[in-house]
Amino acid sequence: MLRAVGIVSEYNPFHNGHRYQLQQAKLRTGADVTVAIMSGNWLQRGEPAIFDKWQRAAVALKNGIDIVIELPFFSAVQPSHIFAAGAVQIAAGLQCNWLSFGAENPDMDYQKLIDNQPKRDGHFKQFDRPYASIFQDYLFNKTGIRLSEPNDVLAFGYANANFNLGSPLQLVPIKRNSVAHNDNHLSGGSIASASAIRKALISGVGDVTQTVPAETLRLTETQPPITWDDFWPMLRFELVETPITELHRIYQMTEGIEYRLKSCAIKATTFKEFLQLVKTKRYTYTRIQRLCTYVMVHAYNDDMLVKPNYLRLLGFTSQGRAYLSQIKKSLSMPLLTKINEDVVDQYIQLDFKAGMLFQMIDQPSQDFYKHPVIVKN
C-alpha cells in the first residue's frame, strides 16, 4: 500500500529550496509518493506565473515530485486562509497521509492559535489597515504568538483547514533553509528565495545558475519570464471600458475601490505606475493585484466562493501512476485528465479563462488538446 505526502506549491520557479523541502518531506514521513498541489497560471499574490503550469509541472516531476495536481483558480488566487483551505481539501481528497510545508517557525503552537482566533470578523473594522495585519495583531494579543512571516501565516492556514476537516492529514512543517520567503537578493549560495530568483530573471541582473536545478535553468535560457507588463494593455482596456456597475460586481471589489482602479488606469502608462497610484495603507499591492486578476477573468462571488470539487491532473511519474491506480476507485472527486467544452463548463471555467490570457500573449494552448505530463522513473 503506497502512502503519499502532499506539498502545496507554486514552483515559480522550482528551485533548490523546493528540492530540499520535498527531500526532507520524504525523509521525515517515509512516504512512497510525493504529490504537489500546485497553483496554475495565476498565483496567490495576484501575479502571473513566470512560466506556464505545464512547464512548471514538468520540472517538478523531473526533480522528485510524483504527481502534480492543479490548485483551482478559485483557491489559488485568494487570501492565505482560503488558499490553504483549498489545498488541504485537495490533499485530503487525494488521500494523502501527510501534508508538508515550509515554515519559518515550524514548532509554532498551531492549536493554540486555532483555539484563540475570533469567532466573528467584527473586531476588524479599521479602514486604515489591511485585514491580515489586524487579524495577526489580534492573535498575538491573545496567544503571544506572532504570525509575521508569510510561510508561518500559510502554515497556520493549513493547520486550521485541516482541523476544520477533522484532521485527516498529519502536518509536517519543515524549517525553511537559510533564506526568507520574500528575500529579494541572491546571496551567492545554492539556496535563494523564489522572489530573488524571479527578480534576477526579470531584470536580467544576477546569476541564478547555482540556485535552480538544470531543468529550471534550461527553461530560463529558452523563454523570457512572463510578468504583469505582458497583460497591462488588456487590463487597462478592461478597467477603462468596463462600466462601474460591472466592475462593482467583481469578487472582492468593495468600498468603492472600482472608482480608484478606473481613474488610475486612465492616468497610468505602465502597470508599475498603476500599482503605485492605486496603493494606500489599506490596499496592499497584493490585494490590488488580485483584484486586477479577478477583473481579467471576470470572477464573481459565485465563481470564487466555492470549494474544490475536482482534481485536475497536470502530470505524473511511474510511481505516481501506481498511486493513482491504487486510489482511483475510491476518489470522492472526479480526476480530470482531458479537457473539452463540457468539462470547462462544468468544472474549470476560471482556470480556462486564466489559461486563455496566457494564450493571448503567444503562449501554447493551456487546456484543450493538452494531456498530463508523463515522466518515467
N, C-alpha and C positions, 0 to 999 in steps of 0.2 A: 504494500500500500504506500503510494508516494505521498509525501507531505510537502506543503507549499508555504513559502513565506512571501507575503505581499510587500511591495515597496512603492510608495507613492512618489511620483517623479514628474519633472518637466523635461529633463535632459536637454537643456537649452544653453549650450550643447552638452553632450555626455563628456565628462572629464575624469581625471584620475581620482578625484574625491568621490565621485559616484561609484567607481570601480572598487575603491576601498570600502565604501559602505556596503555594497552587496556582498563582498567577500566576508566582511565581518558578520553580516546578517546570516549567511550560510554557516559560518563557523560557530556562531553562538546558538543557533537553533538546530543545527543538524538537518536542515530542510533538504529535500531532494530536488526541489523545483523553486525557481525564483520567478515571481510574477510582478511585472512593472505595470502599475496603474498610472498611465501617462497622459498628461494633457495633450490635446490635439494641436491645431494650428494657431490657437489663441490661448494666452496664458493667464494665470491668476491675477497678475498685476495689470491686466488690460493691454498687453503687448502682443504683437505677432511673434511667433517663434522664429528664430533666425534661419532655421531650416525646417522643411515641412515634416509632418508627423511620420511619413513613411521613411524618410531618410534617417530621422532620429531613432525610429524603431529598429531599423536595420543595424545601426551602430550598436545599440543596446544589446541586440541578440548576438552580436559578434564579440561581446565583452562580458558575457556571463549571465545575462537575463535569458529566461527560457520562454516566457510568454509576455507579450505586450498587449494590454487592453486599453482602449482609449477612454479616458475620463471625459464624459459628455460635456459639451459646451456649457450646459445649464448648471453644471457643478464646477467646471474648471475655471470659468471667468466669474468668480464670486469672492466675497469676503472670506476670510480664513475658516470660519466655523461652518459655512455651507460647503466650501471646497473640501474640507476634511470629512464632513458627513457623507458626501457623495462617494469619496474614495473608500471610506470604511464600508459603506453598503456594497460596493462592488467587490472589495476584498472578501467580505463575508459571503456574498453571492457566489464567488468562485471557490468557496470552501477552503480558503487559506487557513492554516493553523495559527500563523503569526502575522503581525504587521510590524515592519521595521521602518524606522525613520531617523533622520539626523536631528540632533538637538544640541544646543549649546550647554544645557544643564540637564543631562539625562537622568539624574537622581531626583528630579523635582517630584513633589508630592501631588500627583495629578488628582487623587481622590479628594484631598483637602480643598483643592481649587473647585472641583465639581460640586462638593457639598456646600460651598460658600458663594456660588455665583448667584446673581439676583434672579428672583422669580419673574420679575417684570422689567421692562425697559424704562419705566417711569423715572428712574434715577438719572437718566442721561439726556435731559432736555437742556443742554448747554450748547447754544448755537455757534459759539466761537471756537469750539474744539471738535476734532474728529471723534466719532463714536468709540473707536477702538481705544483711543487714549483714555477716555473717561472710564470705559469698562475695565481696563488694566489697572487704573488707579483704585477703582472700587475693590477689585480682588486683592490688591496689595494691602489696602487698609483692613480688609477682613482676615487675611491669611499671613501677611508678611512676605509673601512670595511675589517677586517682581517678574511679570511677563514682558520683558523689554526687547528680547531678540526675536526676529521673525520665525525662526525654526522652533523656538520654545512656544510661541503662540500657536503654530500649527500642531505641535506635539500635544498641547492641551486640547486642541480641537479634535484630534484623533482619539484621545483618551475619553473625552466627553461623548463623542459619537458612538464609540464602542460601548461605553456604559449604557447609553440610551437604547442600544440594540440588545442589551442583556449580556454584554461582554463575550461575544463569540470568538474574539481574537486575543491571543496573547501578545502584549505590546513589548517591542524590543527597541527601545531608544538607544541610539549609538552616538557617542560624542563626536561632534564634527572634528575633522582632522585639521588642526592648525589655523585655518582662516575663517573669518566671519562670513556669513551669507552675503552681506552687502559690501564686503571689502572690494573696492574698485581698483586695486593696484596689484600688478604682478610682482611677486616677491623674488622671482628668480629660481624658486624651488619647483618641485614636481607637483605641488598642490596649490591650486588657486581657485577662487570662487568663480561661479558661472558669470557673475556680474563683471568681474575683472577680465575674464576671457572674452565676453561679448564686447566690452569696451575696446579691447585691443583689436578685435576683428573688425568692428565698425569703423574705428578711427584709423586703422592701418598702422598704429603705433604700438609696438611691443611684440615680443616673440612668444607664442603660445606652445611652441613645439614640445617643451618638457611637461606641459600640464594636461595634455589630452592624449588618448590612445591614437594609434595610427589611423584607424578608420575615421575618427573625427577630423584628424589633420588633413586627410585626403579630401574630405568634404569641404573644408575651409579653403583648400587650394583650387577647387574646381568651381565653387559657387560663391558669389558675394552674399553676405548676410542680409536677410530681409529685415526692414525696420519700418516704423510708422511713417517715415518720409515717403515710402512707396505708396502708401494709402492716403496721404494727405489730400491730394486733389479730389479723390472720391468722397472723403469725409467732409471736406469743405463744401462741396456741392450739396451733400445731404443736409448739412446744417443750415446752409443759406437758403436752399429751395424748399425745405420741408416746413409746412405751416406750424406755428407754435402749438396749435391744438394737437397736432400729430406728435410732435416732439414730447409734449407733456405725457403722452401715453406710454413712452418708452420706460422700460423697467428701471427703477431707482431714480427716475427723473423727478426730484422733489424740490420744494422750497423755491420754485421759480428759476432754477438754475438753467432751464432751457433758454431763457431770455439772454442770459450771460453767454452761453455757448454760441448762440446765433450771432450776437453782436461781436464777439471776439473772433469768430470765424470770418466775418466780413472784413475785419481790420487786419488780421494776421496774414502773413505771406508764407510762413513755414509752420510746421507742426510744433517745433520748439517754441516759437514766438507765441503761438496759440495757447500752449500749456501755461506759459508764464503770464499771459493776460488773464486766463481763467482762474488761476490758483488763488485761494485765500487761506486763512488759517484753518477754516473748517473743511474746505475742499482740497484734499491732498492730490498730488499728481496721480497716484494710483486710482483714486476714485474717479477722477476726470477721465483717465484713460479707459477705465472700464465702461463708463458712460458712453464714451465715443465708440467703443466696440459694440455696445448694445445698439447704438444708432445705426451702425454699419450693417448689422444683420437684422434690424427691425425686431429686436427682442422685447416682448411684452411680459407682463406679470404671469399670464397663463403659460407662457413658454418656459419661464425661468423658475417658477415656484413649484417644481416637481422633483421627484426622486428618481434615481436611475431605475429603469425598467428593462434594460437590455445590456448585453455585453458585446462590445464592438472589438473583434479580434483584428489586431494590426499585424501580428506575426508570432512565430513560434519556432523553437528548435525541435530536434528529435525527442528530447526529454520532455519538452512542453507538449508535444503531440501525445505522448504517452499519458501525461497527466490529464489532458483534455478528454482523452478516450475514457479514462477512469471515472471522471465526474460528469460526463456529458448527459447521461440519462437522469441524473438527479438534480440538474440545474433548475433553479426556480425562475430564471430569466432566459429569454432566447439568446443564443450565441450567433451573432451576425458575422458572416464571412463574405457574402456577396451582396452588393447594393444595387437595387433597382428602384424605380419610381415608387412602388408600393412601400418598400422599406423606408425610403426617405419620408413619405407622407406619414407613415405610422410611427416612426421612431426618431429619425435623425435630421429633422428639418433645420435646426440651428447649426448642427455640425456641417450639413451640406452647404448652407449659406456661407459659413466660415471658410469652407474649402473653396467655394466659388470665388471668394475675394482673392485667394491666393492665385487661382487660375487667371484672374483678371490682370495680374502683374506678371503674366507669362510663366507661371509655374505649371507643372503637369496636372492632369486630372487627379482630384483628391478622393473621389468616391466611385463614380461609375467606372467600370472596367478595371477596377483595382482588386487585387487578391492579396491575402495576407502574405507577408514576407516569410519565407521558409529558410532557415539556416540549419544545416546538418551538423550534429556534434556527436 
